[in-house]
């Protein structure tokens, strides 16, 4: 069984991913600008990947004997990231938001890796190291888009 601190951290990470799903969906719906077609599709890919991450984290929490958050009220209570307003967003703002968000997710994922290492949970470390690699690749691509 995982330690209480790791399960708590995983639930906060899950809650942030749940809020992030809606933030990404919002940007997908509200994006405006010349980069619309490319970024609209990229945002769709991102929120679909976000669904998979939420599912994997919830299942990991269950496998460790914990109880994953499974509703928006709980997600909003646990999350440390804010919701996004229902308003238009420019393509430039979307790219900046994605880059900032990916940098944040890399840092947050590393915190889980470090905590899982401390708890001797190699499977959780592996899972989150994969997220770090994916977020780093996405960050490289979004920075290349900006160039």
C-alpha positions in Angstrom: 0.0 0.0 0.0 1.2 3.4 -0.9 1.8 6.0 1.8 -0.8 8.6 2.5 1.3 11.5 1.1 1.7 9.8 -2.2 -2.0 9.1 -2.5 -2.8 12.7 -1.6 -0.4 14.0 -4.2 -1.8 11.7 -6.8 -5.3 12.9 -6.1 -4.2 16.6 -6.3 -2.5 15.8 -9.6 -5.6 14.0 -10.8 -7.8 17.0 -9.8 -5.5 19.4 -11.7 -5.7 17.1 -14.7 -9.5 17.2 -14.4 -9.6 21.0 -14.4 -6.9 21.1 -17.1 -9.2 18.9 -19.3 -11.9 21.7 -19.2 -9.3 24.5 -19.7 -8.0 22.7 -22.8 -11.5 22.1 -24.0 -12.4 25.7 -23.5 -9.4 26.9 -25.5 -10.4 24.4 -28.2 -13.8 26.0 -28.4 -12.9 29.6 -28.0 -9.6 29.9 -30.0 -9.5 32.8 -32.6 -6.8 33.7 -35.0 -4.7 32.6 -38.0 -3.4 29.5 -36.2 -7.0 28.3 -35.6 -6.9 25.2 -37.7 -3.6 23.9 -36.5 -4.2 24.8 -32.8 -7.8 23.7 -32.8 -6.7 20.2 -33.8 -3.7 20.2 -31.4 -6.0 21.2 -28.5 -8.4 18.4 -29.4 -5.5 15.9 -29.3 -4.4 17.4 -25.9 -7.8 17.1 -24.2 -8.2 13.5 -25.5 -4.7 12.7 -24.1 -5.8 14.4 -20.9 -8.7 12.0 -20.6 -6.3 9.1 -20.8 -4.0 10.6 -18.2 -6.9 11.1 -15.8 -8.0 7.5 -16.3 -4.5 6.1 -15.8 -4.0 8.1 -12.6 -7.3 7.2 -11.1 -6.6 3.5 -11.8 -3.1 3.9 -10.3 -4.7 5.4 -7.1 -7.1 2.5 -7.0 -4.3 0.0 -7.5 -2.5 1.6 -4.5 -5.5 1.2 -2.3 -6.7 4.8 -2.5 -9.9 6.5 -3.6 -9.6 8.8 -6.7 -11.6 11.9 -6.9 -14.4 11.3 -9.4 -16.4 14.5 -9.5 -15.9 18.1 -10.5 -16.8 19.5 -7.0 -14.0 17.4 -5.5 -11.6 18.3 -8.4 -12.2 22.1 -7.8 -11.7 21.7 -4.1 -8.4 19.8 -4.6 -7.0 21.5 -7.7 -4.3 24.1 -7.5 -4.9 25.4 -11.0 -7.7 27.9 -11.8 -10.5 27.3 -14.2 -10.6 29.3 -17.4 -13.2 31.8 -18.2 -15.7 31.2 -21.1 -14.3 33.8 -23.4 -12.4 34.0 -26.7 -8.6 33.4 -26.6 -6.2 34.4 -29.4 -4.0 31.8 -31.0 -0.9 33.5 -29.6 -2.4 33.4 -26.1 -3.2 29.7 -26.6 0.4 28.9 -27.5 1.8 30.8 -24.5 -0.7 29.1 -22.2 0.2 25.6 -23.6 4.0 26.3 -23.2 3.5 27.6 -19.6 1.2 24.7 -18.7 3.6 22.1 -20.1 6.4 23.5 -18.1 4.2 23.4 -15.0 3.2 19.8 -15.7 6.8 18.7 -16.1 7.6 20.2 -12.7 4.5 18.7 -11.0 5.2 15.3 -12.6 8.8 15.4 -11.3 7.4 16.0 -7.8 5.4 12.8 -8.0 8.4 10.9 -9.3 10.5 12.1 -6.4 7.7 11.2 -3.9 7.2 7.8 -5.4 11.0 7.2 -5.3 10.9 8.1 -1.6 8.1 5.6 -1.1 9.8 2.9 -3.1 7.1 2.9 -5.8 8.9 2.2 -9.0 5.7 1.7 -11.0 4.4 5.2 -10.2 7.9 6.6 -11.0 7.8 4.9 -14.4 4.3 6.2 -15.1 5.2 9.8 -14.3 8.6 9.6 -16.0 6.6 8.7 -19.2 4.4 11.8 -18.6 7.6 14.0 -18.2 9.0 12.7 -21.5 5.7 13.3 -23.3 5.3 16.8 -21.8 8.9 17.6 -22.7 8.4 16.5 -26.3 5.1 18.6 -26.5 7.0 21.6 -25.1 9.7 21.3 -27.7 7.1 21.1 -30.4 5.1 24.1 -29.2 8.3 26.1 -28.9 9.2 25.1 -32.4 5.8 26.4 -33.5 6.6 29.7 -31.9 10.0 30.0 -33.7 
